Amino acid sequence: MPISNFLNILKNKNSHKKTSIPNLSANTLVAHRGLQKDYPENTLLSIKKAIDAGVKFIEIDIQFSKDKLPIICHDDNLNRLGGIKNFQIKERNQSEIIKQPAHEPQRFGNRYIGEKISPLEAIIPLLVLHPEITIFIEIKEETIKKDDFKKVSSDLILMLNEVINQVVLISFNSELIKIISESLEVSTGLILSSWDDITHKTKIIFNCDYIFIDHELIPARYNFSKSPIKPNCKIVCYEVDDINLGKDLLAAGIDLIETFQYKKLSKAKFFAT
């Protein structure tokens, strides 16, 4: 991992100092698609189990139906999630989609056959009951068109109004995030496609509350604690399932670690050095 080289240099340089490093805990971990390791991803069951496990941050994905309504789903089809071939989300209305299974048969067989695809609004009662939860909602691009960005944005904000302070809307699409950010009604996050986005999309980044980045994109010796973007937004690093990598990233100034392995990482401790 390139960033490890930077960490070794940093430790040697400041070996005479004692620094407090955050723990891998509910305060620094994001449960990716709920408690995905143990339950079908993006289902209400997975989200509820994540909350039961004590998480404070959850990430889910949404796609859009033919009638332009949001459903909680990562893929734009149900091949993997429901074992249903040739079922394209954008070709079906929401009322039909939410009747379909989301039990991930390749991973769990028929153990969770009762789990269905859920409409986005199904998370609202959960968030009302748990005001300590922040939920990152990734807007997938496969099922919406550029011409629909403004309507989709306003519809989502209106739908989630009751829990809007607990919501962060995120996407790889910088134009979509720019539109949402301009509303000033909801927190936003940009997912970086490449490291070059740090310089090429600076204006949009500065208007975001969070930046998401794949840990493999981070160059060696980069110090996030001194980054010009740090005062403006928090940095979330994904997909991190290794304890040591998670600790190293926190030490390098990353704010949050997104993981499929919440239980595993949350048991690790990071002591002052």
C-alpha positions as CSV (number, residue, x, y, z in Angstrom):
1,M,0.0,0.0,0.0
2,P,1.7,3.2,-1.1
3,I,0.5,5.3,1.8
4,S,2.4,3.0,4.2
5,N,5.6,4.5,3.0
6,F,4.5,8.0,3.9
7,L,3.4,6.7,7.4
8,N,6.8,5.3,8.1
9,I,8.5,8.6,7.2
10,L,5.9,10.5,9.3
11,K,6.5,8.2,12.3
12,N,10.3,8.6,12.2
13,K,10.1,12.4,11.8
14,N,7.8,12.8,14.8
15,S,9.2,9.9,16.9
16,H,9.8,12.3,19.8
17,K,6.2,13.3,19.9
18,K,3.2,11.4,21.3
19,T,0.1,11.6,19.0
20,S,-3.4,10.4,19.6
21,I,-4.8,8.3,16.8
22,P,-8.5,7.7,16.5
23,N,-9.8,4.1,17.1
24,L,-11.4,2.0,14.5
25,S,-14.9,2.4,16.0
26,A,-18.4,3.5,15.4
27,N,-17.1,7.1,15.2
28,T,-14.7,6.3,12.3
29,L,-16.4,3.4,10.4
30,V,-19.0,3.4,7.7
31,A,-21.1,0.3,7.3
32,H,-21.0,-0.3,3.5
33,R,-24.4,-1.3,2.2
34,G,-25.4,-2.0,5.8
35,L,-24.0,-5.0,7.6
36,Q,-23.2,-6.5,4.2
37,K,-20.8,-9.2,5.4
38,D,-23.5,-11.1,7.2
39,Y,-26.8,-10.1,5.5
40,P,-27.9,-9.3,1.9
41,E,-26.6,-5.9,1.0
42,N,-28.8,-2.8,0.9
43,T,-31.8,-4.6,2.4
44,L,-33.7,-3.2,5.4
45,L,-32.5,-6.3,7.3
46,S,-28.9,-5.4,6.6
47,I,-29.5,-1.8,7.6
48,K,-31.3,-2.7,10.8
49,K,-28.6,-5.2,11.8
50,A,-26.0,-2.5,11.2
51,I,-27.9,-0.2,13.6
52,D,-28.2,-3.0,16.1
53,A,-24.4,-3.4,15.9
54,G,-23.9,0.2,17.0
55,V,-22.9,1.9,13.8
56,K,-23.3,5.6,13.4
57,F,-22.6,5.8,9.7
58,I,-24.2,3.7,7.0
59,E,-23.8,3.8,3.2
60,I,-26.5,2.6,0.8
61,D,-27.1,2.8,-3.0
62,I,-30.1,3.8,-5.0
63,Q,-31.2,3.2,-8.6
64,F,-34.3,4.6,-10.3
65,S,-37.3,2.7,-11.7
66,K,-39.0,3.4,-15.0
67,D,-41.4,5.7,-13.2
68,K,-38.3,7.6,-11.8
69,L,-38.8,6.5,-8.2
70,P,-35.8,5.5,-6.0
71,I,-35.2,2.0,-4.8
72,I,-32.4,0.8,-2.6
73,C,-30.2,-1.3,-4.9
74,H,-26.5,-1.2,-6.1
75,D,-26.9,-2.9,-9.4
76,D,-29.1,-1.8,-12.3
77,N,-30.4,-5.4,-12.6
78,L,-31.4,-8.3,-10.3
79,N,-29.1,-11.0,-11.7
80,R,-26.9,-11.0,-8.6
81,L,-29.2,-9.7,-5.9
82,G,-32.3,-11.7,-6.7
83,G,-31.1,-14.4,-9.0
84,I,-33.5,-13.1,-11.7
85,K,-32.1,-12.8,-15.2
86,N,-33.0,-10.0,-17.6
87,F,-34.7,-7.9,-15.0
88,Q,-33.5,-4.3,-15.7
89,I,-34.4,-1.8,-13.0
90,K,-35.0,1.1,-15.5
91,E,-37.5,-0.9,-17.5
92,R,-39.8,-1.7,-14.5
93,N,-42.0,0.5,-12.3
94,Q,-41.2,0.7,-8.6
95,S,-44.4,-1.2,-7.6
96,E,-43.1,-4.2,-9.5
97,I,-39.5,-3.9,-8.4
98,I,-40.2,-3.9,-4.6
99,K,-41.9,-7.2,-4.9
100,Q,-38.7,-8.9,-6.1
101,P,-36.3,-10.8,-3.9
102,A,-33.0,-9.3,-2.7
103,H,-31.6,-12.3,-0.9
104,E,-28.2,-12.6,-2.8
105,P,-28.6,-16.4,-3.5
106,Q,-24.9,-16.8,-4.6
107,R,-23.8,-15.8,-1.1
108,F,-26.7,-17.0,1.1
109,G,-28.7,-19.5,-0.9
110,N,-32.3,-19.2,0.2
111,R,-31.6,-18.2,3.8
112,Y,-33.0,-14.7,3.3
113,I,-35.5,-15.4,0.6
114,G,-38.0,-13.2,2.3
115,E,-35.9,-10.1,1.8
116,K,-37.2,-7.8,-0.9
117,I,-35.9,-4.7,-2.8
118,S,-37.1,-1.7,-0.8
119,P,-38.2,1.8,-1.8
120,L,-35.9,4.5,-0.5
121,E,-38.6,6.0,1.7
122,A,-38.6,2.7,3.8
123,I,-35.5,4.0,5.6
124,I,-37.2,7.1,7.0
125,P,-38.9,5.4,10.0
126,L,-35.6,3.8,10.9
127,L,-33.8,7.2,10.8
128,V,-36.5,8.8,12.9
129,L,-36.0,6.2,15.6
130,H,-32.3,6.5,15.4
131,P,-31.3,10.2,15.1
132,E,-27.7,9.3,15.9
133,I,-27.4,7.7,12.4
134,T,-25.9,9.5,9.4
135,I,-26.8,7.7,6.1
136,F,-24.8,8.2,2.9
137,I,-27.0,7.6,-0.1
138,E,-25.1,7.0,-3.3
139,I,-27.1,8.0,-6.4
140,K,-26.1,5.5,-9.1
141,E,-26.0,6.9,-12.6
142,E,-27.1,3.8,-14.7
143,T,-30.8,4.5,-14.3
144,I,-31.1,8.3,-14.6
145,K,-30.4,10.7,-17.4
146,K,-28.7,14.0,-17.3
147,D,-31.9,15.8,-18.1
148,D,-33.5,14.3,-14.9
149,F,-30.8,15.5,-12.5
150,K,-32.6,18.6,-11.2
151,K,-35.9,16.8,-10.8
152,V,-34.3,13.8,-9.1
153,S,-32.4,16.1,-6.8
154,S,-35.5,18.0,-5.7
155,D,-37.6,14.9,-5.4
156,L,-35.1,13.2,-3.1
157,I,-34.8,16.3,-0.9
158,L,-38.6,16.5,-0.6
159,M,-38.9,12.8,0.1
160,L,-36.3,12.8,2.8
161,N,-37.2,16.2,4.4
162,E,-38.2,14.7,7.7
163,V,-34.7,13.2,8.2
164,I,-32.7,15.5,6.0
165,N,-30.2,16.4,8.7
166,Q,-29.2,12.7,8.9
167,V,-28.7,12.4,5.1
168,V,-25.7,12.9,2.8
169,L,-26.3,12.5,-0.9
170,I,-23.3,11.3,-2.8
171,S,-22.3,10.4,-6.3
172,F,-19.4,9.9,-8.8
173,N,-21.2,12.5,-11.0
174,S,-19.8,15.9,-10.2
175,E,-22.5,17.7,-12.2
176,L,-25.2,16.0,-10.2
177,I,-23.5,16.8,-6.9
178,K,-23.1,20.4,-8.0
179,I,-26.8,20.7,-8.6
180,I,-27.7,19.1,-5.2
181,S,-25.1,21.3,-3.4
182,E,-26.6,24.5,-4.8
183,S,-29.9,23.7,-3.1
184,L,-28.2,24.2,0.3
185,E,-30.8,21.9,1.8
186,V,-28.8,18.7,2.2
187,S,-25.3,17.6,2.9
188,T,-23.4,16.2,-0.2
189,G,-20.4,14.1,-1.0
190,L,-18.4,13.6,-4.2
191,I,-16.8,10.2,-5.0
192,L,-13.6,10.7,-6.8
193,S,-13.0,8.7,-9.9
194,S,-9.3,9.5,-10.0
195,W,-6.7,11.3,-7.9
196,D,-6.7,14.1,-10.6
197,D,-10.2,15.0,-9.4
198,I,-8.5,16.6,-6.4
199,T,-7.2,19.4,-8.6
200,H,-9.6,19.3,-11.5
201,K,-12.8,19.5,-9.5
202,T,-11.6,21.8,-6.7
203,K,-14.6,24.2,-6.8
204,I,-17.1,21.4,-6.5
205,I,-15.1,19.6,-3.8
206,F,-15.0,22.8,-1.7
207,N,-18.8,22.9,-1.8
208,C,-19.1,19.3,-0.5
209,D,-19.3,18.1,3.0
210,Y,-17.6,14.8,2.3
211,I,-15.1,13.4,-0.3
212,F,-15.0,9.6,-0.9
213,I,-11.9,8.0,-2.4
214,D,-10.7,4.5,-3.1
215,H,-7.6,3.9,-0.9
216,E,-5.8,2.5,-3.9
217,L,-5.9,5.9,-5.6
218,I,-4.0,7.7,-2.8
219,P,-0.3,8.5,-3.7
220,A,2.6,7.8,-1.4
221,R,3.5,10.5,1.2
222,Y,0.2,12.4,0.8
223,N,-0.7,14.0,4.1
224,F,-4.4,14.5,4.4
225,S,-4.1,16.4,7.6
226,K,-2.4,19.2,5.6
227,S,-4.5,18.9,2.6
228,P,-6.3,22.2,1.4
229,I,-9.5,20.3,1.2
230,K,-9.5,19.0,4.8
231,P,-10.8,22.2,6.4
232,N,-13.8,22.2,4.1
233,C,-14.9,18.6,4.1
234,K,-14.4,15.2,5.7
235,I,-12.6,12.4,3.8
236,V,-14.0,8.9,3.6
237,C,-11.8,6.1,2.3
238,Y,-13.1,2.8,0.8
239,E,-13.2,-0.2,0.5
240,V,-11.1,-1.1,3.5
241,D,-11.5,-4.6,5.1
242,D,-8.0,-4.8,6.6
243,I,-7.4,-3.6,10.2
244,N,-3.8,-2.4,9.7
245,L,-4.8,-0.5,6.5
246,G,-7.7,1.1,8.4
247,K,-5.4,2.2,11.2
248,D,-2.8,3.5,8.7
249,L,-5.4,5.6,6.9
250,L,-6.7,7.1,10.1
251,A,-3.2,8.0,11.1
252,A,-2.7,9.7,7.7
253,G,-5.6,12.0,8.3
254,I,-8.6,10.1,6.8
255,D,-11.8,10.9,8.8
256,L,-13.9,7.8,8.0
257,I,-13.3,4.3,6.8
258,E,-16.0,2.6,4.7
259,T,-16.0,-1.2,5.0
260,F,-17.9,-4.4,4.5
261,Q,-16.2,-5.7,7.7
262,Y,-17.7,-3.4,10.3
263,K,-17.7,-6.0,13.1
264,K,-14.1,-7.1,12.4
265,L,-12.7,-3.5,12.2
266,S,-14.7,-2.2,15.1
267,K,-13.0,-4.7,17.5
268,A,-9.6,-3.3,16.7
269,K,-7.9,-0.7,18.9
270,F,-5.4,1.9,18.0
271,F,-3.3,3.2,20.9
272,A,-1.3,6.4,21.1
273,T,2.2,6.3,19.8
